[in-house]
Amino acid sequence: MRRTLCPILLVALIGLTGCSFLSSVSSSRPPTAVLVADPMAGRAPLHVLFDATRSFGDRTIVAYLWEVVPAAEVEAAEGARFERTFETAGEHTVRLTVTDASGRTGTAEITIAVENTAPIASCRFSTDSPVIGEWVLFDASASYDPDGRLVDFVWEFGDGNSARGTRVGHAYEEIGVYSVRLTVEDDRGAATSIVHSFTVHLGGAGGGCGGGGVCLRQS
């Protein structure tokens, strides 16, 4: 009789006291990570603010972990808010992991679309008023790409001739006014051009202003 009553009493005890305990355990769900980014897209360099303060759960959230991928750029940070400047164009994934007081975790991801920024073209030249046959030096070494690297420099001298390179030289064979165009291209295919006019004249007194200069016009 005593053996029969023990299981009955145990079941009754669980019925009276255990249900509330089991209910509290089963109702404790993993937290929900809520990630907000501002802005989500733009040109590089793009500064983005991330906010996880809207994340919630049955238990208090005690930790926030941010991760930026791809693997080549992985970095981690902590705190309910996070900010980062994306220097390179492309899609960047930011992952948020929140942890509550019971040790359970929740994750969320967002993709930041960073657009390529066109390169900046800049050139200098030894003179913009050469005489026929004078060797003019052209220098584009001050050109740069804000979010990558330059891969090509193309010079068009306006007389049907062209050249490639950071520093080039050219001599004109006839008098006249020529528009010299420099086009620089970055590693993502974006290009920028600048143009400057040259007056080629005959040698002798009063033949031109001489001196060097900088390309000023962009197109």
C-alpha positions as CSV (number, residue, x, y, z in Angstrom):
1,M,0.0,0.0,0.0
2,R,2.9,2.3,0.9
3,R,4.5,1.6,-2.6
4,T,1.3,2.6,-4.3
5,L,0.8,5.8,-2.5
6,C,4.3,7.2,-3.1
7,P,3.9,7.7,-6.9
8,I,0.4,9.1,-6.3
9,L,1.7,11.6,-3.8
10,L,4.6,12.5,-6.1
11,V,2.3,13.2,-9.0
12,A,0.0,15.3,-6.7
13,L,3.0,17.2,-5.5
14,I,4.1,18.0,-9.1
15,G,0.6,19.0,-9.9
16,L,0.5,21.4,-7.0
17,T,3.9,23.0,-7.2
18,G,5.7,21.9,-10.3
19,C,3.4,23.3,-13.0
20,S,4.3,26.9,-12.3
21,F,8.0,26.0,-12.4
22,L,7.7,24.1,-15.7
23,S,5.7,26.9,-17.1
24,S,8.3,29.5,-16.2
25,V,11.0,27.4,-17.9
26,S,9.0,26.8,-21.0
27,S,8.0,30.4,-21.4
28,S,11.6,31.7,-21.3
29,R,12.2,32.1,-25.0
30,P,15.4,33.3,-26.8
31,P,15.7,37.1,-27.1
32,T,14.8,38.8,-30.3
33,A,17.6,40.9,-31.9
34,V,16.4,44.0,-33.6
35,L,19.0,45.9,-35.7
36,V,18.5,49.4,-37.1
37,A,21.1,51.0,-39.5
38,D,21.2,54.6,-40.7
39,P,21.9,55.0,-43.6
40,M,21.7,51.6,-45.3
41,A,23.3,52.7,-48.6
42,G,25.5,55.4,-50.0
43,R,28.8,56.3,-51.5
44,A,32.1,55.4,-49.9
45,P,33.4,56.4,-47.5
46,L,30.0,55.7,-45.8
47,H,29.6,56.3,-42.1
48,V,26.8,54.2,-40.6
49,L,25.2,54.3,-37.1
50,F,23.8,50.9,-35.8
51,D,21.2,50.7,-33.0
52,A,20.1,47.5,-31.1
53,T,18.2,49.2,-28.3
54,R,14.9,47.9,-29.7
55,S,15.9,44.3,-29.1
56,F,13.7,42.5,-26.5
57,G,13.1,39.2,-24.7
58,D,11.6,37.5,-21.6
59,R,14.7,38.2,-19.7
60,T,16.9,41.3,-19.5
61,I,19.4,41.6,-22.4
62,V,22.8,41.8,-20.9
63,A,25.2,41.7,-23.9
64,Y,25.4,42.9,-27.5
65,L,28.0,41.7,-30.0
66,W,28.5,43.2,-33.4
67,E,30.4,41.5,-36.2
68,V,31.2,43.0,-39.7
69,V,31.9,40.6,-42.5
70,P,33.3,39.5,-45.1
71,A,36.1,37.7,-43.4
72,A,38.7,40.0,-44.8
73,E,37.2,42.8,-42.7
74,V,35.9,41.0,-39.6
75,E,35.7,43.1,-36.6
76,A,33.8,42.8,-33.3
77,A,32.4,45.5,-31.0
78,E,30.1,45.5,-28.0
79,G,27.3,47.8,-26.7
80,A,23.8,48.6,-27.7
81,R,25.0,51.1,-30.3
82,F,27.8,50.7,-32.9
83,E,29.1,52.9,-35.6
84,R,31.5,52.2,-38.5
85,T,32.8,53.9,-41.7
86,F,32.9,51.7,-44.7
87,E,35.8,52.7,-47.0
88,T,35.4,50.1,-49.8
89,A,32.6,49.7,-52.2
90,G,30.4,46.6,-52.2
91,E,27.9,44.8,-49.9
92,H,28.9,44.5,-46.2
93,T,27.0,42.3,-43.8
94,V,26.7,43.4,-40.1
95,R,25.6,40.7,-37.7
96,L,24.1,41.5,-34.2
97,T,24.0,38.9,-31.4
98,V,22.2,39.7,-28.2
99,T,22.4,37.6,-25.0
100,D,19.9,37.6,-22.2
101,A,20.3,37.0,-18.4
102,S,19.6,33.3,-18.9
103,G,22.4,32.9,-21.5
104,R,20.1,32.5,-24.5
105,T,21.0,34.4,-27.7
106,G,19.3,35.9,-30.7
107,T,20.8,37.2,-33.9
108,A,19.9,39.6,-36.7
109,E,21.8,40.7,-39.9
110,I,21.6,43.7,-42.2
111,T,23.4,44.4,-45.5
112,I,25.0,47.8,-46.1
113,A,25.3,48.7,-49.8
114,V,28.3,50.9,-50.4
115,E,28.6,52.5,-53.8
116,N,31.8,53.2,-55.6
117,T,33.1,56.7,-55.5
118,A,34.6,58.0,-58.7
119,P,38.3,58.8,-58.7
120,I,39.7,62.4,-58.5
121,A,41.8,63.4,-61.6
122,S,44.5,65.9,-61.2
123,C,47.4,66.9,-63.6
124,R,50.2,69.3,-63.9
125,F,52.2,70.3,-67.0
126,S,55.5,72.0,-67.7
127,T,53.9,74.7,-70.0
128,D,50.5,75.3,-71.5
129,S,52.0,77.5,-74.3
130,P,54.7,75.5,-76.0
131,V,56.4,76.2,-79.3
132,I,56.4,73.8,-82.1
133,G,58.6,70.8,-81.2
134,E,58.9,71.7,-77.5
135,W,58.6,68.7,-75.2
136,V,55.8,69.2,-72.7
137,L,55.8,67.1,-69.6
138,F,52.4,65.9,-68.1
139,D,52.1,64.6,-64.6
140,A,48.9,63.0,-63.1
141,S,50.6,61.6,-59.9
142,A,48.3,63.8,-57.7
143,S,45.2,61.9,-58.9
144,Y,43.7,59.4,-56.4
145,D,40.8,57.2,-55.7
146,P,39.0,57.8,-52.3
147,D,37.9,54.1,-51.9
148,G,40.2,52.0,-54.0
149,R,43.1,52.4,-56.4
150,L,43.7,53.9,-59.8
151,V,44.4,51.4,-62.6
152,D,44.7,53.5,-65.8
153,F,45.8,57.0,-66.9
154,V,44.9,58.0,-70.5
155,W,46.1,61.2,-72.1
156,E,44.6,62.6,-75.3
157,F,46.6,65.5,-76.6
158,G,44.0,66.9,-79.1
159,D,46.2,66.4,-82.2
160,G,45.2,62.7,-82.7
161,N,47.9,61.4,-80.4
162,S,47.5,59.7,-77.0
163,A,49.5,58.1,-74.3
164,R,49.1,56.1,-71.1
165,G,50.9,56.5,-67.8
166,T,51.1,58.6,-64.7
167,R,53.8,60.8,-66.3
168,V,54.1,61.3,-70.0
169,G,55.6,63.8,-72.5
170,H,54.4,65.1,-75.9
171,A,55.5,67.6,-78.5
172,Y,53.2,69.4,-81.0
173,E,54.1,69.7,-84.7
174,E,51.7,72.5,-85.7
175,I,50.6,75.8,-84.3
176,G,47.0,75.9,-82.9
177,V,44.8,75.5,-79.9
178,Y,44.5,71.9,-78.5
179,S,42.4,70.5,-75.7
180,V,44.3,67.9,-73.6
181,R,42.2,65.4,-71.8
182,L,43.3,63.2,-68.9
183,T,41.1,60.3,-67.9
184,V,41.8,58.3,-64.8
185,E,40.0,55.0,-64.0
186,D,39.7,53.2,-60.7
187,D,39.7,49.4,-59.9
188,R,35.9,49.3,-60.2
189,G,35.5,50.8,-63.6
190,A,34.6,54.4,-62.6
191,A,36.4,57.1,-64.6
192,T,36.9,60.9,-64.3
193,S,38.2,63.3,-66.9
194,I,39.7,66.7,-66.8
195,V,40.5,69.0,-69.8
196,H,42.9,71.8,-70.4
197,S,43.5,74.0,-73.5
198,F,47.0,74.4,-74.9
199,T,48.1,77.1,-77.4
200,V,51.0,76.0,-79.6
201,H,52.9,78.8,-81.4
202,L,56.0,79.5,-83.4
203,G,59.2,80.2,-81.5
204,G,60.5,83.8,-81.0
205,A,59.7,86.8,-78.9
206,G,56.1,87.3,-77.8
207,G,55.1,83.8,-78.6
208,G,53.0,82.7,-75.6
209,C,52.8,83.0,-71.9
210,G,55.0,80.0,-71.0
211,G,55.1,78.6,-67.5
212,G,53.5,75.5,-66.0
213,G,49.9,75.0,-64.8
214,V,47.2,72.7,-63.5
215,C,44.3,71.1,-65.3
216,L,41.2,72.9,-64.0
217,R,38.1,71.6,-65.8
218,Q,36.4,68.3,-64.9
219,S,33.9,66.5,-67.1
